[in-house]
Amino acid sequence: MTDCCEIYGVPFTAWEIRLYLDTHPDDRAALEAFAQLYDRCGGDAPAFRGISRSDLENGHFGYCTGPWPWEPDANCRIGSGARGPLCERGGM
């Protein structure tokens, strides 16, 4: 029988480490702890959505390497079909 603390504790811990890794992507100890939890849960928890095991093996946590969605460069690419005043001026 699975302990109630394990059912809720492991995913909670994984989510907290993921939030930490958002601001400390090169912290190897946190990355290793996150990878251990990933293996323990089989990657099946909300904190692991959009992350594969190979993403954790490169030694750097980064889910967004390009412009953020609110930055003009993310929305005003040539041929993207985006329309609006920012795109017509070529961004900000």
Contacts in CASP RR format, 6 or more apart in sequence:
PFRMAT RR
TARGET T0000
AUTHOR 0000-0000-0000
METHOD contacts of the structure
MODEL  1
MTDCCEIYGVPFTAWEIRLYLDTHPDDRAALEAFAQLYDRCGGDAPAFRG
ISRSDLENGHFGYCTGPWPWEPDANCRIGSGARGPLCERGGM
10 37 0 8 1.000
10 40 0 8 1.000
10 41 0 8 1.000
10 45 0 8 1.000
11 41 0 8 1.000
11 45 0 8 1.000
11 46 0 8 1.000
11 47 0 8 1.000
13 37 0 8 1.000
14 34 0 8 1.000
14 37 0 8 1.000
14 38 0 8 1.000
14 41 0 8 1.000
14 45 0 8 1.000
14 47 0 8 1.000
14 48 0 8 1.000
15 45 0 8 1.000
15 46 0 8 1.000
15 47 0 8 1.000
17 30 0 8 1.000
17 33 0 8 1.000
17 34 0 8 1.000
17 37 0 8 1.000
17 47 0 8 1.000
18 34 0 8 1.000
18 47 0 8 1.000
20 27 0 8 1.000
20 30 0 8 1.000
21 27 0 8 1.000
21 30 0 8 1.000
21 31 0 8 1.000
21 34 0 8 1.000
21 61 0 8 1.000
21 62 0 8 1.000
22 61 0 8 1.000
24 30 0 8 1.000
25 60 0 8 1.000
25 61 0 8 1.000
25 62 0 8 1.000
26 59 0 8 1.000
26 60 0 8 1.000
26 61 0 8 1.000
28 59 0 8 1.000
31 56 0 8 1.000
31 59 0 8 1.000
31 60 0 8 1.000
31 61 0 8 1.000
34 56 0 8 1.000
34 61 0 8 1.000
35 53 0 8 1.000
35 56 0 8 1.000
35 57 0 8 1.000
37 45 0 8 1.000
37 47 0 8 1.000
38 48 0 8 1.000
38 51 0 8 1.000
38 53 0 8 1.000
38 56 0 8 1.000
39 53 0 8 1.000
41 48 0 8 1.000
42 48 0 8 1.000
43 51 0 8 1.000
43 53 0 8 1.000
50 63 0 8 1.000
51 63 0 8 1.000
55 61 0 8 1.000
55 62 0 8 1.000
55 63 0 8 1.000
66 74 0 8 1.000
67 73 0 8 1.000
67 74 0 8 1.000
68 74 0 8 1.000
69 75 0 8 1.000
72 86 0 8 1.000
72 87 0 8 1.000
72 90 0 8 1.000
72 91 0 8 1.000
72 92 0 8 1.000
73 91 0 8 1.000
75 82 0 8 1.000
75 86 0 8 1.000
75 87 0 8 1.000
76 82 0 8 1.000
76 86 0 8 1.000
76 87 0 8 1.000
76 90 0 8 1.000
76 91 0 8 1.000
86 92 0 8 1.000
END
